[in-house]
């Protein structure tokens, strides 16, 4: 799976969670903090999932 597809899916997930938090009347600064943390986790897990294995020599 390519990193781009993974990133788009994770961005949709973050957007949905942020919208749900907004509808639940959470403070905006906490929605931003949660989104930043999820972006970091998304990058880490996306790189881990899409990384090519190093050829053994």
PyMOL Python script that loads the backbone (N, CA, C, O; Angstrom):
from pymol import cmd

cmd.read_pdbstr("""\
ATOM      1  N   UNK A   1       0.852  -1.171   0.000  1.00  0.00           N
ATOM      2  CA  UNK A   1       0.000   0.000   0.000  1.00  0.00           C
ATOM      3  C   UNK A   1       0.896   1.232   0.000  1.00  0.00           C
ATOM      4  O   UNK A   1       1.889   1.275   0.727  1.00  0.00           O
ATOM      5  N   UNK A   2       0.557   2.231  -0.806  1.00  0.00           N
ATOM      6  CA  UNK A   2       1.400   3.414  -0.891  1.00  0.00           C
ATOM      7  C   UNK A   2       1.122   4.346   0.288  1.00  0.00           C
ATOM      8  O   UNK A   2       0.050   4.315   0.893  1.00  0.00           O
ATOM      9  N   UNK A   3       2.106   5.163   0.590  1.00  0.00           N
ATOM     10  CA  UNK A   3       1.985   6.092   1.712  1.00  0.00           C
ATOM     11  C   UNK A   3       0.906   7.131   1.446  1.00  0.00           C
ATOM     12  O   UNK A   3       0.232   7.570   2.378  1.00  0.00           O
ATOM     13  N   UNK A   4       0.730   7.533   0.181  1.00  0.00           N
ATOM     14  CA  UNK A   4      -0.276   8.540  -0.147  1.00  0.00           C
ATOM     15  C   UNK A   4      -1.685   8.080   0.181  1.00  0.00           C
ATOM     16  O   UNK A   4      -2.470   8.833   0.757  1.00  0.00           O
ATOM     17  N   UNK A   5      -2.007   6.848  -0.183  1.00  0.00           N
ATOM     18  CA  UNK A   5      -3.330   6.307   0.116  1.00  0.00           C
ATOM     19  C   UNK A   5      -3.522   6.198   1.624  1.00  0.00           C
ATOM     20  O   UNK A   5      -4.596   6.504   2.141  1.00  0.00           O
ATOM     21  N   UNK A   6      -2.489   5.765   2.324  1.00  0.00           N
ATOM     22  CA  UNK A   6      -2.550   5.647   3.774  1.00  0.00           C
ATOM     23  C   UNK A   6      -2.780   7.020   4.402  1.00  0.00           C
ATOM     24  O   UNK A   6      -3.594   7.160   5.315  1.00  0.00           O
ATOM     25  N   UNK A   7      -2.055   8.041   3.908  1.00  0.00           N
ATOM     26  CA  UNK A   7      -2.176   9.390   4.463  1.00  0.00           C
ATOM     27  C   UNK A   7      -3.563   9.974   4.207  1.00  0.00           C
ATOM     28  O   UNK A   7      -4.125  10.634   5.080  1.00  0.00           O
ATOM     29  N   UNK A   8      -4.118   9.737   3.023  1.00  0.00           N
ATOM     30  CA  UNK A   8      -5.460  10.250   2.723  1.00  0.00           C
ATOM     31  C   UNK A   8      -6.495   9.607   3.640  1.00  0.00           C
ATOM     32  O   UNK A   8      -7.375  10.293   4.160  1.00  0.00           O
ATOM     33  N   UNK A   9      -6.395   8.308   3.839  1.00  0.00           N
ATOM     34  CA  UNK A   9      -7.323   7.622   4.729  1.00  0.00           C
ATOM     35  C   UNK A   9      -7.213   8.121   6.163  1.00  0.00           C
ATOM     36  O   UNK A   9      -8.221   8.296   6.846  1.00  0.00           O
ATOM     37  N   UNK A  10      -6.000   8.346   6.608  1.00  0.00           N
ATOM     38  CA  UNK A  10      -5.808   8.826   7.972  1.00  0.00           C
ATOM     39  C   UNK A  10      -6.307  10.261   8.119  1.00  0.00           C
ATOM     40  O   UNK A  10      -6.840  10.629   9.166  1.00  0.00           O
ATOM     41  N   UNK A  11      -6.135  11.083   7.064  1.00  0.00           N
ATOM     42  CA  UNK A  11      -6.635  12.461   7.105  1.00  0.00           C
ATOM     43  C   UNK A  11      -8.161  12.478   7.188  1.00  0.00           C
ATOM     44  O   UNK A  11      -8.733  13.302   7.901  1.00  0.00           O
ATOM     45  N   UNK A  12      -8.824  11.572   6.462  1.00  0.00           N
ATOM     46  CA  UNK A  12     -10.279  11.477   6.543  1.00  0.00           C
ATOM     47  C   UNK A  12     -10.702  11.060   7.950  1.00  0.00           C
ATOM     48  O   UNK A  12     -11.674  11.589   8.490  1.00  0.00           O
ATOM     49  N   UNK A  13      -9.980  10.122   8.538  1.00  0.00           N
ATOM     50  CA  UNK A  13     -10.267   9.696   9.909  1.00  0.00           C
ATOM     51  C   UNK A  13     -10.113  10.858  10.892  1.00  0.00           C
ATOM     52  O   UNK A  13     -10.979  11.063  11.743  1.00  0.00           O
ATOM     53  N   UNK A  14      -9.032  11.611  10.786  1.00  0.00           N
ATOM     54  CA  UNK A  14      -8.799  12.737  11.684  1.00  0.00           C
ATOM     55  C   UNK A  14      -9.890  13.793  11.500  1.00  0.00           C
ATOM     56  O   UNK A  14     -10.387  14.355  12.476  1.00  0.00           O
ATOM     57  N   UNK A  15     -10.260  14.061  10.243  1.00  0.00           N
ATOM     58  CA  UNK A  15     -11.321  15.032   9.997  1.00  0.00           C
ATOM     59  C   UNK A  15     -12.641  14.615  10.620  1.00  0.00           C
ATOM     60  O   UNK A  15     -13.347  15.435  11.208  1.00  0.00           O
ATOM     61  N   UNK A  16     -12.971  13.349  10.491  1.00  0.00           N
ATOM     62  CA  UNK A  16     -14.207  12.847  11.086  1.00  0.00           C
ATOM     63  C   UNK A  16     -14.201  12.930  12.602  1.00  0.00           C
ATOM     64  O   UNK A  16     -15.200  13.307  13.214  1.00  0.00           O
ATOM     65  N   UNK A  17     -13.076  12.577  13.204  1.00  0.00           N
ATOM     66  CA  UNK A  17     -12.986  12.661  14.662  1.00  0.00           C
ATOM     67  C   UNK A  17     -13.032  14.103  15.153  1.00  0.00           C
ATOM     68  O   UNK A  17     -13.650  14.394  16.177  1.00  0.00           O
ATOM     69  N   UNK A  18     -12.377  15.008  14.421  1.00  0.00           N
ATOM     70  CA  UNK A  18     -12.398  16.426  14.800  1.00  0.00           C
ATOM     71  C   UNK A  18     -13.813  16.988  14.667  1.00  0.00           C
ATOM     72  O   UNK A  18     -14.260  17.758  15.518  1.00  0.00           O
ATOM     73  N   UNK A  19     -14.511  16.607  13.609  1.00  0.00           N
ATOM     74  CA  UNK A  19     -15.889  17.074  13.432  1.00  0.00           C
ATOM     75  C   UNK A  19     -16.790  16.529  14.545  1.00  0.00           C
ATOM     76  O   UNK A  19     -17.633  17.250  15.078  1.00  0.00           O
ATOM     77  N   UNK A  20     -16.607  15.269  14.885  1.00  0.00           N
ATOM     78  CA  UNK A  20     -17.383  14.690  15.977  1.00  0.00           C
ATOM     79  C   UNK A  20     -17.098  15.379  17.309  1.00  0.00           C
ATOM     80  O   UNK A  20     -18.010  15.597  18.106  1.00  0.00           O
ATOM     81  N   UNK A  21     -15.841  15.718  17.546  1.00  0.00           N
ATOM     82  CA  UNK A  21     -15.495  16.431  18.777  1.00  0.00           C
ATOM     83  C   UNK A  21     -16.117  17.827  18.781  1.00  0.00           C
ATOM     84  O   UNK A  21     -16.549  18.316  19.825  1.00  0.00           O
ATOM     85  N   UNK A  22     -16.161  18.465  17.612  1.00  0.00           N
ATOM     86  CA  UNK A  22     -16.798  19.780  17.503  1.00  0.00           C
ATOM     87  C   UNK A  22     -18.286  19.677  17.805  1.00  0.00           C
ATOM     88  O   UNK A  22     -18.838  20.524  18.507  1.00  0.00           O
ATOM     89  N   UNK A  23     -18.937  18.646  17.279  1.00  0.00           N
ATOM     90  CA  UNK A  23     -20.359  18.461  17.545  1.00  0.00           C
ATOM     91  C   UNK A  23     -20.629  18.132  19.017  1.00  0.00           C
ATOM     92  O   UNK A  23     -21.714  18.400  19.534  1.00  0.00           O
ATOM     93  N   UNK A  24     -19.630  17.550  19.683  1.00  0.00           N
ATOM     94  CA  UNK A  24     -19.759  17.242  21.107  1.00  0.00           C
ATOM     95  C   UNK A  24     -19.389  18.441  21.979  1.00  0.00           C
ATOM     96  O   UNK A  24     -19.334  18.330  23.204  1.00  0.00           O
ATOM     97  N   UNK A  25     -19.136  19.584  21.343  1.00  0.00           N
ATOM     98  CA  UNK A  25     -18.835  20.846  22.025  1.00  0.00           C
ATOM     99  C   UNK A  25     -17.555  20.794  22.848  1.00  0.00           C
ATOM    100  O   UNK A  25     -17.481  21.362  23.937  1.00  0.00           O
ATOM    101  N   UNK A  26     -16.555  20.111  22.320  1.00  0.00           N
ATOM    102  CA  UNK A  26     -15.247  20.126  22.973  1.00  0.00           C
ATOM    103  C   UNK A  26     -14.563  21.442  22.658  1.00  0.00           C
ATOM    104  O   UNK A  26     -14.794  22.008  21.589  1.00  0.00           O
ATOM    105  N   UNK A  27     -13.726  21.946  23.556  1.00  0.00           N
ATOM    106  CA  UNK A  27     -12.994  23.187  23.279  1.00  0.00           C
ATOM    107  C   UNK A  27     -12.070  23.032  22.068  1.00  0.00           C
ATOM    108  O   UNK A  27     -11.474  21.976  21.853  1.00  0.00           O
ATOM    109  N   UNK A  28     -11.965  24.101  21.289  1.00  0.00           N
ATOM    110  CA  UNK A  28     -11.211  24.066  20.039  1.00  0.00           C
ATOM    111  C   UNK A  28      -9.746  23.719  20.254  1.00  0.00           C
ATOM    112  O   UNK A  28      -9.161  22.991  19.453  1.00  0.00           O
ATOM    113  N   UNK A  29      -9.142  24.233  21.330  1.00  0.00           N
ATOM    114  CA  UNK A  29      -7.717  23.959  21.540  1.00  0.00           C
ATOM    115  C   UNK A  29      -7.472  22.477  21.773  1.00  0.00           C
ATOM    116  O   UNK A  29      -6.424  21.968  21.376  1.00  0.00           O
ATOM    117  N   UNK A  30      -8.403  21.767  22.402  1.00  0.00           N
ATOM    118  CA  UNK A  30      -8.223  20.334  22.628  1.00  0.00           C
ATOM    119  C   UNK A  30      -8.452  19.532  21.357  1.00  0.00           C
ATOM    120  O   UNK A  30      -7.841  18.482  21.156  1.00  0.00           O
ATOM    121  N   UNK A  31      -9.336  20.033  20.498  1.00  0.00           N
ATOM    122  CA  UNK A  31      -9.517  19.387  19.197  1.00  0.00           C
ATOM    123  C   UNK A  31      -8.231  19.514  18.392  1.00  0.00           C
ATOM    124  O   UNK A  31      -7.811  18.561  17.735  1.00  0.00           O
ATOM    125  N   UNK A  32      -7.597  20.698  18.440  1.00  0.00           N
ATOM    126  CA  UNK A  32      -6.338  20.911  17.714  1.00  0.00           C
ATOM    127  C   UNK A  32      -5.228  20.027  18.279  1.00  0.00           C
ATOM    128  O   UNK A  32      -4.457  19.445  17.517  1.00  0.00           O
ATOM    129  N   UNK A  33      -5.138  19.920  19.600  1.00  0.00           N
ATOM    130  CA  UNK A  33      -4.119  19.070  20.219  1.00  0.00           C
ATOM    131  C   UNK A  33      -4.323  17.616  19.798  1.00  0.00           C
ATOM    132  O   UNK A  33      -3.361  16.934  19.443  1.00  0.00           O
ATOM    133  N   UNK A  34      -5.554  17.142  19.835  1.00  0.00           N
ATOM    134  CA  UNK A  34      -5.831  15.775  19.423  1.00  0.00           C
ATOM    135  C   UNK A  34      -5.500  15.533  17.961  1.00  0.00           C
ATOM    136  O   UNK A  34      -4.971  14.479  17.607  1.00  0.00           O
ATOM    137  N   UNK A  35      -5.809  16.508  17.106  1.00  0.00           N
ATOM    138  CA  UNK A  35      -5.506  16.368  15.684  1.00  0.00           C
ATOM    139  C   UNK A  35      -4.001  16.315  15.450  1.00  0.00           C
ATOM    140  O   UNK A  35      -3.532  15.521  14.634  1.00  0.00           O
ATOM    141  N   UNK A  36      -3.243  17.144  16.148  1.00  0.00           N
ATOM    142  CA  UNK A  36      -1.778  17.151  15.993  1.00  0.00           C
ATOM    143  C   UNK A  36      -1.186  15.815  16.437  1.00  0.00           C
ATOM    144  O   UNK A  36      -0.306  15.269  15.772  1.00  0.00           O
ATOM    145  N   UNK A  37      -1.670  15.295  17.555  1.00  0.00           N
ATOM    146  CA  UNK A  37      -1.181  14.004  18.036  1.00  0.00           C
ATOM    147  C   UNK A  37      -1.523  12.902  17.033  1.00  0.00           C
ATOM    148  O   UNK A  37      -0.690  12.040  16.754  1.00  0.00           O
ATOM    149  N   UNK A  38      -2.738  12.925  16.494  1.00  0.00           N
ATOM    150  CA  UNK A  38      -3.130  11.907  15.523  1.00  0.00           C
ATOM    151  C   UNK A  38      -2.348  12.019  14.225  1.00  0.00           C
ATOM    152  O   UNK A  38      -2.052  11.003  13.596  1.00  0.00           O
ATOM    153  N   UNK A  39      -2.008  13.233  13.811  1.00  0.00           N
ATOM    154  CA  UNK A  39      -1.174  13.398  12.610  1.00  0.00           C
ATOM    155  C   UNK A  39       0.189  12.761  12.834  1.00  0.00           C
ATOM    156  O   UNK A  39       0.702  12.069  11.956  1.00  0.00           O
ATOM    157  N   UNK A  40       0.779  12.989  14.005  1.00  0.00           N
ATOM    158  CA  UNK A  40       2.064  12.366  14.332  1.00  0.00           C
ATOM    159  C   UNK A  40       1.982  10.853  14.334  1.00  0.00           C
ATOM    160  O   UNK A  40       2.847  10.177  13.778  1.00  0.00           O
ATOM    161  N   UNK A  41       0.945  10.321  14.957  1.00  0.00           N
ATOM    162  CA  UNK A  41       0.769   8.865  14.975  1.00  0.00           C
ATOM    163  C   UNK A  41       0.519   8.324  13.571  1.00  0.00           C
ATOM    164  O   UNK A  41       0.988   7.240  13.226  1.00  0.00           O
ATOM    165  N   UNK A  42      -0.215   9.074  12.771  1.00  0.00           N
ATOM    166  CA  UNK A  42      -0.479   8.648  11.404  1.00  0.00           C
ATOM    167  C   UNK A  42       0.785   8.587  10.564  1.00  0.00           C
ATOM    168  O   UNK A  42       0.968   7.655   9.781  1.00  0.00           O
ATOM    169  N   UNK A  43       1.654   9.571  10.723  1.00  0.00           N
ATOM    170  CA  UNK A  43       2.918   9.563   9.985  1.00  0.00           C
ATOM    171  C   UNK A  43       3.781   8.383  10.416  1.00  0.00           C
ATOM    172  O   UNK A  43       4.337   7.672   9.578  1.00  0.00           O
ATOM    173  N   UNK A  44       3.889   8.180  11.723  1.00  0.00           N
ATOM    174  CA  UNK A  44       4.704   7.068  12.217  1.00  0.00           C
ATOM    175  C   UNK A  44       4.174   5.718  11.746  1.00  0.00           C
ATOM    176  O   UNK A  44       4.941   4.876  11.279  1.00  0.00           O
ATOM    177  N   UNK A  45       2.872   5.512  11.867  1.00  0.00           N
ATOM    178  CA  UNK A  45       2.329   4.221  11.461  1.00  0.00           C
ATOM    179  C   UNK A  45       2.309   4.067   9.946  1.00  0.00           C
ATOM    180  O   UNK A  45       2.439   2.951   9.441  1.00  0.00           O
ATOM    181  N   UNK A  46       2.148   5.167   9.209  1.00  0.00           N
ATOM    182  CA  UNK A  46       2.175   5.100   7.750  1.00  0.00           C
ATOM    183  C   UNK A  46       3.550   4.740   7.219  1.00  0.00           C
ATOM    184  O   UNK A  46       3.677   3.935   6.297  1.00  0.00           O
ATOM    185  N   UNK A  47       4.564   5.331   7.796  1.00  0.00           N
ATOM    186  CA  UNK A  47       5.929   5.002   7.380  1.00  0.00           C
ATOM    187  C   UNK A  47       6.250   3.555   7.729  1.00  0.00           C
ATOM    188  O   UNK A  47       6.876   2.844   6.943  1.00  0.00           O
ATOM    189  N   UNK A  48       5.824   3.126   8.899  1.00  0.00           N
ATOM    190  CA  UNK A  48       6.083   1.745   9.317  1.00  0.00           C
ATOM    191  C   UNK A  48       5.369   0.745   8.406  1.00  0.00           C
ATOM    192  O   UNK A  48       5.929  -0.295   8.058  1.00  0.00           O
ATOM    193  N   UNK A  49       4.127   1.064   8.021  1.00  0.00           N
ATOM    194  CA  UNK A  49       3.338   0.134   7.214  1.00  0.00           C
ATOM    195  C   UNK A  49       3.792   0.088   5.756  1.00  0.00           C
ATOM    196  O   UNK A  49       3.659  -0.948   5.104  1.00  0.00           O
ATOM    197  N   UNK A  50       4.322   1.189   5.238  1.00  0.00           N
ATOM    198  CA  UNK A  50       4.656   1.250   3.819  1.00  0.00           C
ATOM    199  C   UNK A  50       6.152   1.191   3.544  1.00  0.00           C
ATOM    200  O   UNK A  50       6.565   1.261   2.386  1.00  0.00           O
ATOM    201  N   UNK A  51       6.965   1.065   4.573  1.00  0.00           N
ATOM    202  CA  UNK A  51       8.420   1.039   4.398  1.00  0.00           C
ATOM    203  C   UNK A  51       8.846  -0.222   3.660  1.00  0.00           C
ATOM    204  O   UNK A  51       8.348  -1.316   3.926  1.00  0.00           O
ATOM    205  N   UNK A  52       9.757  -0.050   2.746  1.00  0.00           N
ATOM    206  CA  UNK A  52      10.307  -1.201   2.009  1.00  0.00           C
ATOM    207  C   UNK A  52      11.379  -1.873   2.863  1.00  0.00           C
ATOM    208  O   UNK A  52      12.159  -1.206   3.541  1.00  0.00           O
ATOM    209  N   UNK A  53      11.402  -3.160   2.819  1.00  0.00           N
ATOM    210  CA  UNK A  53      12.419  -3.912   3.547  1.00  0.00           C
ATOM    211  C   UNK A  53      13.785  -3.715   2.872  1.00  0.00           C
ATOM    212  O   UNK A  53      13.886  -3.716   1.646  1.00  0.00           O
ATOM    213  N   UNK A  54      14.808  -3.551   3.673  1.00  0.00           N
ATOM    214  CA  UNK A  54      16.158  -3.439   3.152  1.00  0.00           C
ATOM    215  C   UNK A  54      16.615  -4.799   2.620  1.00  0.00           C
ATOM    216  O   UNK A  54      16.429  -5.822   3.279  1.00  0.00           O
ATOM    217  N   UNK A  55      17.214  -4.804   1.426  1.00  0.00           N
ATOM    218  CA  UNK A  55      17.690  -6.092   0.901  1.00  0.00           C
ATOM    219  C   UNK A  55      18.862  -6.600   1.733  1.00  0.00           C
ATOM    220  O   UNK A  55      19.778  -5.845   2.061  1.00  0.00           O
ATOM    221  N   UNK A  56      18.824  -7.867   2.064  1.00  0.00           N
ATOM    222  CA  UNK A  56      19.940  -8.433   2.827  1.00  0.00           C
ATOM    223  C   UNK A  56      21.064  -8.821   1.869  1.00  0.00           C
ATOM    224  O   UNK A  56      20.840  -9.383   0.797  1.00  0.00           O
ATOM    225  N   UNK A  57      22.285  -8.494   2.305  1.00  0.00           N
ATOM    226  CA  UNK A  57      23.409  -8.784   1.412  1.00  0.00           C
ATOM    227  C   UNK A  57      24.270  -9.904   1.917  1.00  0.00           C
ATOM    228  O   UNK A  57      25.256 -10.263   1.274  1.00  0.00           O
TER     229      UNK A  57
END
""", "prot")
cmd.dss("prot")
cmd.show_as("cartoon", "prot")
cmd.util.cbc("prot")
cmd.orient("prot")
